Amino acid sequence: MPLLLVAAGAVVVWSDLDAAGRARALDGAGSGQRGIVWLRIGLGVTLAIIGLTVIATRGSSPSVVVDSLLASLAVLLGLIIIAAPWALRLWTNARQEQEAAARANERADIAAHLHDSVLQTLALIQRRASDPAAVTTLARSQERELRSWLYGASVGHDETLAAAIASVSHEVEDLTSVPVELVVTGDRPMEEHGIALARALREALLNATRHGQPPVTAYVEIGPGGVEAFVRDRGTGFDLDAVPEDRLGVRQSILGRMERHGGSARVRRREDGTEVELTLPALEGAHA
């Protein structure tokens, strides 16, 4: 039995001192796994000490067993004190190697991404230098892609309302070559009413870029109480009453669409342009 205890302790310790175990023990991010590794190592050392103590004191009185156990602990403590500087240096070197490897991988990823996206776009811009509109479109597209990569944004991914709004804004930019300054706060899951708002916002942006003057701005606030969106341009102004009845773009694509989905839309003429306001109620079951 004592030999089995020593063997079990050795197996537990050495199984956690391989490369994967050392990585888990040194990983600062996974504190739970790191604690389990050190607990297993401590358990293995304890089993080995108990087994060795039993072997050394077989048939002895309890007082001799206690003395032997204390002596073993004293020797173990001395070894820990002697080996502490070496263990600390080993720990520090291992952490430095991990950090250096992580930095090298990060630099390689950045270099690969810059080569595949930014450098390719710069080459295209050089070829199309005589076409200002194409250069502007390429630059804006690359700016969006780079921001998405840097900040983890889900541009073009339409599972949420904020992502769908960003997608239609970028689509309008690509169609009209007019920059759209977009600000979105908050988010919520995508559903039919959100799809209607995104389409109405797209129509408002198209009208602003085609009939207004830049800068064209869009501000969307998504909160627990509902959604508010504002599209503004700096043109000469827009009067809905002056639009003929057979022109259904604003009336059906914006006003009618929002009303059909329980929201509202309003077009206001301002001194410095036009503002389109879209509102949508909160999702059913959402708590304000």
N, C-alpha and C positions, 0 to 999 in steps of 0.2 A: 504493500500500500504506500509506504513512504516513497519508494522509487516511482510509483505511478504518479504521485503528487509532483515530484520533481520533473518528471517527463511532461506532465500536463502543463505545468508552469512554463517550461521551456518552449513548448509548442505554441502556447498562447502568445508569449513575448515575441518569438521569432516570426510568427505569422503576421504580426503588425509592424515588423521592422523591415519589410520589403519596400520596394520603390513606391508602390501605391499607398502602403500604410504610412510611410514617411511623408508623402505628399498630403495625405489627409491630416496628419498630426501637425504639419506646418501651415496648413491653409487657414488664413485668418478669417476667410469669409464663411466657411462652414463650421461654426463654433460647436454645433451639436455633434457632428461627426468627429471633430477633433476631441471633444470630451469623451466620446465613446472609445476612441483609440487609446487615450491615456488611461481610461478606466480598465481596459483590457490588459494593458501593460502592467498596471499596478496589481491587478488580480493575478497575473502570471508570476510576477516577482513574489507576491505573498505566498502562493502555492509552493513555489520552489523553496522559500525560506522555511515553511512549515515542514516540508518533506525532509530537507537537510537536517533540521533540528531533531525531528523524530529519529532519523538514522543515527545521529550522533549521541542520542540519549536513550537508546533502547534499554529497557530494564532498569533505568535509574529512578531515583526518587523524584517527587514533584519539585523539590527545591533545586535539584540539579537541572531539571528540565528548564525551570525559570531562569537559572543562571546561564545556561547555554543559549537560551533564546535572547537574553539581554546581551550576551557576548556577540551573538550573530548580528543583532541590530546595531551594536557598536561598530563592528567591522563594516557592515553595510553603510552606515553613516560616514565612516572614515573614507570609504571608497567614493561615496557621492561627493564629499568635500574635495577629494583629490581630483576627481574627474570633472568637477563642475566647470573649470575654465575651458577644458577641452570640449565638453558638451556644448557650452555656450558658443564657442567659436564655430563648432560644427553646425549648430542651429543658425547662426548668423550667416555663414557661408551658403547654407542651403536656401535661406530666404533670399539672399542676394542673387543666387543663380535663378531662382524662380522669377524674381522681379525682372532680371535681365532677359530671360526667355520671353516673358510676357511683353516687355517693351519691344523686343525684336519682332515678335509676331504682329504686334500692333503696327509697327513701322512698315512691315511687309504688306499688311492689309491696306494701309493708307496709300502706299506706293502703287499697289495694284489698282485700287479704286481710282486714284488720280489718273493713272495711265488709261484706264478703260473709259473714263467719263470726261474729266476736265480737259486733258490733253487732246482727246479726240474732238471735243467741241471747239477748242482753240484752233485746231487745224481747219475745221469747217468754217470758222469765222474768217480766217485768213483767205480761204478760197472765195468767200462771198463778201469780201470787203466792199465791193461796189454796190451791194444791195443793203441799204440801212435797215429796211424792214426785216429782212431775213436775219441780219446780225442781231437785231433787238430780240427777235423771237428765240433765236438760239441761246442768247445770253440769259433771258428770263427762264427758259426751260432748264438750263444748266443750274441756275441759281436755285430753282425749286428742288431739283434733284439733289443738289449738294446739301441744302438745308434739311431735306428729308433724311439723308444719310447721317448727317451730323447729330441731329436731334431726335432721331427715331420716329419721325412723323410718318403716318400712314397715308401719304398722298396717293390718290387714285384707288384707295381701298374703301369700298362703299358700304361696309357693314355698320357704320355709325353715321349720324347726321353730319358731324363736323367733317368727316372724311369726304362725304358726298358733296358738301358745299365747297370744300377745297378743290375737288375734282372738277366741278362745273366752272369754278372761277378760272382754273387753268385752261379749261377747254375754250372759254370765251377769249382769253388772252391769245391762244394759238389761232383762233379763227379770225380775230380782228387785228392782231398785232398791237393792241392797246394795253398797256400795263394796268392791272387791277390791284389796288392795295387792299388786301383782305386781312381782317382781324376776326378771329373766332374764339369765344370763351365758352367753356363748358362743352358737354357732349351728352348724347343719349342714343339708345339703340335706334336703328333704322326701321321704319314702318311706313305704311302708305301715306300718312299725313306728312311725314318727313320727306318722302319722295316728291309730294306735291309742292312743298315749300322749296326744295332744291330746284325743281323745274321752274317755278315762278321766279326764283332768284336769278336763274340763268337768263330768263327772258328780260328781266329788269336790267341785268348787266349788259346784255346785247343792245338794248335800247340806249343805255347810257354811253356805250362805246361808239355806237353808230351815229346817234343824233346829238349827243352832248359833247362836251369838251373835257379833256383830261385836266386834273387827275380824277380818275374814277375810283371811288372808295366803297368798300362794303364792310359793314360791322354787324356781326351776328352774336347775340348773347343767348346761350342755351342754359336754362336754369330749371329748377324743380317746378317753378310756377308756369313755365311755358317758354316759347321762343320768340325773340324779337330780332328782326333783321332790317337793316337800313342800307340802301344803295343811293349814292349821291354822285352827281357830276357837276361840272362847272360850266355848263352851256348857257344858252340864252333863256332857258326855262321851258316848261312844258305845261300846256293847259289841256286837261283831259276833255273839257267841254267843247273845245275847238276841234276835236278829232271827229271826223265823219262817223256815222253810226255803222257803216259797213266795214270800218277798220276794226277788227276784232282782236288785234294783238294784245293790247293792254287789257281790254275789258274781259276777254276770255282766258288768255294765258296767264294773267296775273290776278286780276280782281275776282273773276268767276272761279278760277281754280282754288284760290284760298278760301272763298266762301263755301264751296262744295265740300271742303275738308274741315269745316268747323273753325276756320281761322278768318283773318280779315286782311285787307290790303288797302293802302291809301297812297295816292299820288299828290305830292305837294309841290307847288311852284315856289321857288325861293328866289331871292334877289341875285344870288350867285349860281343858280342852276336849278336842278330838280332833285327831289328826294322821294324815293319809294320806300314805304314802310310796310313790312310783312309781319304778321303776328300769328302764332299758333298756340293753342292751349296745351296744358301739361298732358302727358300720357295718362291713360286710365290706370288707376292703381298707384300712381306716383304720389309720394308724400312731399308736401311743400315744406 
